[in-house]
Amino acid sequence: MPRWDPRAEERLRAAALELYSEHGYENVTVAQITERAGLTRRTFFRYFTDKRDVLFAGSDRLAPALAEAVQSAEDALSPFEALLAGFVTIGDLLAERVSATAAQRRAIVRNSPELRERERTKFAVVADSLADALERRGAPRSEASLLAQVGVAIFVSAFERWTDDAQSTRFADLVHEVSAELAGHLGGAAPALPDPGPR
């Protein structure tokens, strides 16, 4: 009987990421992953529901964690400030837990239509949770929904910069950098819109 391997999950994830990078996500099977890791299919399914779960395991915890952080932000903060405060709180914790494979995972997701759709679904859930949190803080629903969508864009952009920067910059600093850039763009003159013509 084979002995339990405390590093089995890590070995399976590493093998999967290597294969996805080499051959593309769609062209890799669970059998190939387990063979590369030197483990069994049974071991694989002890940790992951399918080959996609290797990339998204635990992501369901992001939405409630962000929503809780936003709702728990200081009462005096505006809805947008509370959003950024929540991102800083959870972003720094996330940065501590994300491994050096974050950039590799991002490249794999970017190159797969199926995975990009799964990523969009994940962040749609995050946006809904953030909107609920902002509404509980007193923001009108329409404002909460708009800010949540903008917030997701800020969070994703900051995380992408963090991975591109080889994680050498604090995530909190990148959240502030992205939000400042956005504010700078919004502070400019509104673009001229085409005349829609007679009604």
Steps between C-alpha positions, in 0.01 A plus 500: 500500500651838396575741781318832526696779335455836676620676183259323263278803437804720432649240265173464307462877465859542383463218246174646369643850461804363315281301261251782445789733419663250264194368315209732577230435757257339255759244384585360844322214678481402865688181411789706364506714813510201733766330288718813507453529878561128556165464679166328438167629365349418837749733666422773245127486574569512873614861448331621181158447342639530145802636312355853504478492879881491515491867394190610693505297823419731788390789278147474641635651823605826330153655463387458863843604631501823298139575587570453872807723480304775324209481741739508797686810381477811717153652507631847411630383162307572182380195303793526259750545782353199679540299182868590471557434871351153458720431200811602692407278795424189296754574227791497740377173654451354153847609395646312797324178394546512124800308381760595244283329237247788489638637170511150350137437601396834350665414166325163492160656567560773241571238230182298558149623406347254748718621785447868414125441523546329836707797620228743386240297688716508813530877491129546422432326832758728666326808355160386628643438847670840506179673390311328782765609751488862382122499511512373859727797574225730374585557134204502258486178294579667168803676650611183679482296177697759303770530765523121531563464127762775507649344810541161333684668212735672746560178693573297184729767357692532828539122522626481141758769570602319817567178309675686216718673757615160632316585822767751603253786559246491782154414371352788700725746319380368165134536603569866576696542176220360284227695678704822471543444126128443463423815696742692279322385186158581643619845609557605140244656272219271394546377141274645238223257406357470147170670437235223497294699253128579508274274706 
